[in-house]
Amino acid sequence: MAHQVRFRIGMLVLVVMVVVSGSALAKNTRTVSIGHDAKLNGTMIPSGSYEVSWQTHSPEATVTIADDKRVVVSTNGRWEARNIKYESNAVVYDTNDDGSRSILEIRFAGLKGALVFGSSSQ
């Protein structure tokens, strides 16, 4: 009987841990539309809809951008806190000398911060 109780408690703890970790992961994953072909830290990303996920390391971040089939790029950036909560997702670009674009930052609806690549662009 005591073995069954310990097993049930262990299973309950496991379920709670999975739910909590899943909730934390969901907070750091967003679907973002990239409106222009653009480079991110040297990798070309075609325009389209992507799942952007990140793991922060105070303030550095490991960022993964994936389409429906594969990871397009996994790179480093940083999470930069802001004084405003963004109303919609936005990608901030820099135009290079050859006319191509590079992604400087990605802003997320409902969050007070952005993933930044390169110099800050508040």
C-alpha angles and dihedrals in degrees: 000000000000089000091056092050092051090047092051092047090048091050091048091051090049092050092049091049092051092049093048094046091047090052092050091049092049090055090059098047125078137165110238132183114224104204099194137036102262143166122242113194090331099317119110113230115193117223113271145091118310140176108237116197129174142184114206124218097184105295101340115084138196107222128196124190116193137174125205093286111031151355106279096190139354112194147146126266136140137252110239118195116222135196093235133062110230117235095207141012114272137178117212115209137192119212112228125216091260092054095255121126133238125198112242099175146348119220123199131214113250095014130107096220148043141224106248127201115189119345124004119268110187 
